[in-house]
Amino acid sequence: MKAILQSSKANDSGFTILEALLVVVIIGIAAAASSTMFTVALRGLNDTRTTYSVQASIEANKALIDQLARNFTCCSGICTTTPPASGTFGANLPCATNNPNDDRYYFPQLDNPSTTANITGTTTPSEPIAVDQRCQNTAAANTAFMTPLKDAIDALAQPTPATRNAAVILDFKMLRVDFTEPSANGVVRSLYVKPRMANFCS
């Protein structure tokens, strides 16, 4: 009887095989759950990094586009994103300044008397009248006015990892620029660009 009691006490003091297996199964489930949570968290971190990288590249490209839209002027009678160079503006020339912060940068202040041939794309040698023709509210005039800005934007280096689609000319002297991202289906961001010069169209 004494031997049986001792044997029973010995069995009570240790783990059974069933208990040990149960502990192993629980640890396995916990490890699998932790691994899944880690994988999901890592994927979320990578997605966040990709999104940040895409948006940062778009912002950098947007800054270049904004600069082109700001520099866009028709003061010489020809619309361009290149500011008037030294020697092409002054007291006796239509482009009074090469400073985009000055209103005189955008609209010709006077007619250059040395311009005797019709300005390209217009029917006049007069810079103010040529700009008025470019500013007309017609589809053809709108396209002619916006094309130099569109071409300058399309010529910019592509952002990475985002991709910039070709700019689209809209009515009312405006462009739409769409950005896509390789892992996304479709456009991730659209910019609507209206050059400051458009505000000087009567």
C-alpha positions as CSV (number, residue, x, y, z in Angstrom):
1,M,0.0,0.0,0.0
2,K,2.8,2.3,0.9
3,A,4.5,1.6,-2.5
4,I,1.3,2.4,-4.4
5,L,1.0,5.8,-2.6
6,Q,4.6,6.7,-3.3
7,S,4.1,5.8,-7.0
8,S,1.0,8.0,-7.2
9,K,2.9,10.9,-5.6
10,A,5.7,10.5,-8.1
11,N,3.2,10.7,-11.0
12,D,1.7,13.9,-9.5
13,S,5.0,15.6,-9.3
14,G,5.8,15.6,-13.1
15,F,4.3,16.4,-16.5
16,T,2.5,13.8,-18.5
17,I,3.2,13.3,-22.1
18,L,-0.2,14.8,-23.0
19,E,0.6,17.9,-21.0
20,A,4.0,18.3,-22.7
21,L,2.4,17.9,-26.1
22,L,-0.3,20.5,-25.3
23,V,2.5,23.0,-24.3
24,V,4.3,22.3,-27.6
25,V,1.1,22.9,-29.6
26,I,0.3,26.1,-27.7
27,I,3.8,27.4,-28.3
28,G,3.6,26.5,-32.0
29,I,0.3,28.3,-32.4
30,A,1.7,31.4,-30.6
31,A,4.8,31.3,-32.8
32,A,2.7,31.0,-36.0
33,A,0.5,33.9,-34.9
34,S,3.6,36.0,-34.1
35,S,5.1,35.2,-37.5
36,T,1.9,36.2,-39.3
37,M,1.7,39.4,-37.3
38,F,5.3,40.2,-38.1
39,T,4.8,39.6,-41.8
40,V,1.7,41.8,-41.9
41,A,3.6,44.5,-40.0
42,L,6.6,44.3,-42.3
43,R,4.3,44.4,-45.4
44,G,2.6,47.5,-43.9
45,L,5.9,49.2,-43.3
46,N,7.1,48.5,-46.8
47,D,3.8,49.8,-48.2
48,T,4.2,53.0,-46.1
49,R,7.8,53.5,-47.3
50,T,6.6,53.0,-50.9
51,T,3.8,55.5,-50.5
52,Y,6.1,58.0,-48.9
53,S,8.6,57.6,-51.7
54,V,6.0,58.0,-54.4
55,Q,4.5,61.1,-52.8
56,A,8.0,62.6,-52.2
57,S,8.9,62.1,-55.9
58,I,5.6,63.7,-57.0
59,E,6.2,66.7,-54.7
60,A,9.6,67.2,-56.1
61,N,8.2,67.1,-59.7
62,K,5.4,69.4,-58.7
63,A,7.9,72.0,-57.5
64,L,9.5,72.0,-61.0
65,I,6.1,72.2,-62.7
66,D,5.1,75.2,-60.4
67,Q,8.3,76.9,-61.4
68,L,7.6,76.5,-65.1
69,A,4.0,77.8,-64.6
70,R,5.4,80.8,-62.8
71,N,8.0,81.5,-65.5
72,F,5.5,81.1,-68.3
73,T,5.2,84.5,-70.0
74,C,4.0,86.0,-73.3
75,C,5.5,89.5,-72.9
76,S,7.5,89.1,-76.2
77,G,4.3,88.1,-78.1
78,I,5.5,84.5,-78.0
79,C,4.6,82.4,-75.0
80,T,7.5,80.6,-73.4
81,T,8.6,79.2,-70.0
82,T,12.1,80.7,-70.5
83,P,12.4,84.1,-68.7
84,P,13.5,87.0,-71.0
85,A,17.3,87.1,-71.1
86,S,19.3,90.1,-70.3
87,G,19.2,92.5,-73.3
88,T,15.7,91.4,-74.4
89,F,13.8,93.6,-71.9
90,G,14.1,97.2,-70.8
91,A,12.5,100.6,-71.0
92,N,12.0,100.5,-74.8
93,L,11.1,96.8,-75.1
94,P,7.8,95.0,-74.4
95,C,9.3,92.8,-71.7
96,A,10.0,95.3,-69.0
97,T,11.6,92.9,-66.6
98,N,12.8,89.3,-66.1
99,N,11.4,89.2,-62.6
100,P,8.3,86.9,-62.3
101,N,7.4,88.8,-59.1
102,D,6.8,91.9,-61.2
103,D,3.5,92.2,-63.1
104,R,5.3,93.7,-66.0
105,Y,7.0,90.3,-66.6
106,Y,3.8,88.8,-68.0
107,F,2.2,91.4,-70.3
108,P,4.0,93.6,-72.9
109,Q,4.2,97.1,-71.7
110,L,4.5,98.6,-75.2
111,D,5.0,97.7,-78.8
112,N,8.6,97.1,-79.9
113,P,9.0,99.4,-83.0
114,S,11.7,97.2,-84.4
115,T,9.3,94.2,-84.7
116,T,8.0,94.7,-88.3
117,A,7.1,91.2,-89.3
118,N,4.1,89.4,-87.9
119,I,4.9,87.6,-84.7
120,T,4.8,83.8,-85.2
121,G,1.3,82.4,-84.8
122,T,-0.4,85.8,-84.9
123,T,-1.5,88.3,-87.6
124,T,0.3,91.3,-86.1
125,P,3.8,92.6,-85.4
126,S,2.5,94.4,-82.3
127,E,3.4,92.5,-79.1
128,P,0.3,93.7,-77.1
129,I,-2.1,92.8,-79.9
130,A,-0.3,89.4,-80.4
131,V,-0.8,88.5,-76.8
132,D,-4.5,89.5,-77.1
133,Q,-4.8,87.1,-80.0
134,R,-3.2,84.3,-78.0
135,C,-5.5,85.1,-75.1
136,Q,-8.7,84.8,-77.1
137,N,-11.3,82.5,-75.6
138,T,-11.4,79.9,-78.5
139,A,-10.3,76.3,-78.5
140,A,-7.5,77.0,-81.0
141,A,-6.2,80.0,-79.1
142,N,-6.4,78.0,-75.8
143,T,-4.3,75.2,-77.4
144,A,-1.8,77.6,-78.9
145,F,-1.4,79.5,-75.6
146,M,-1.0,76.3,-73.4
147,T,1.2,74.2,-75.8
148,P,4.5,75.7,-74.8
149,L,3.8,75.1,-71.1
150,K,2.6,71.6,-71.8
151,D,5.8,70.8,-73.9
152,A,8.0,72.2,-71.1
153,I,6.3,70.0,-68.5
154,D,6.4,66.9,-70.7
155,A,10.1,67.5,-71.2
156,L,10.9,67.3,-67.4
157,A,12.6,64.2,-66.1
158,Q,10.2,61.6,-64.8
159,P,9.8,61.3,-61.1
160,T,10.8,58.0,-59.5
161,P,9.1,55.7,-58.5
162,A,6.0,57.6,-59.6
163,T,5.4,58.1,-63.3
164,R,4.1,61.3,-64.9
165,N,1.7,61.0,-67.8
166,A,1.7,63.6,-70.6
167,A,0.0,66.8,-69.6
168,V,-3.5,67.3,-70.9
169,I,-4.7,70.8,-72.1
170,L,-8.0,71.8,-70.6
171,D,-10.3,74.7,-71.2
172,F,-9.8,78.0,-69.4
173,K,-6.0,78.1,-69.8
174,M,-5.4,75.0,-67.6
175,L,-3.4,71.7,-67.8
176,R,-4.0,68.5,-65.9
177,V,-1.0,66.4,-65.0
178,D,-1.6,62.8,-63.8
179,F,0.8,60.7,-61.8
180,T,0.7,56.9,-61.6
181,E,2.6,54.4,-59.5
182,P,3.6,50.9,-60.6
183,S,1.8,48.9,-57.9
184,A,-1.4,51.0,-58.1
185,N,-4.1,50.6,-60.6
186,G,-4.6,54.0,-62.2
187,V,-3.8,57.6,-61.2
188,V,-2.6,58.2,-57.7
189,R,-2.5,62.0,-58.0
190,S,-3.7,64.7,-60.4
191,L,-2.4,68.3,-60.6
192,Y,-4.3,71.1,-62.2
193,V,-1.9,73.8,-63.4
194,K,-2.9,77.3,-64.4
195,P,0.0,79.6,-65.3
196,R,0.1,83.1,-63.7
197,M,0.2,84.5,-67.3
198,A,-3.4,83.3,-67.7
199,N,-4.5,85.9,-65.2
200,F,-3.3,88.6,-67.6
201,C,-5.5,87.5,-70.4
202,S,-8.4,89.9,-70.7
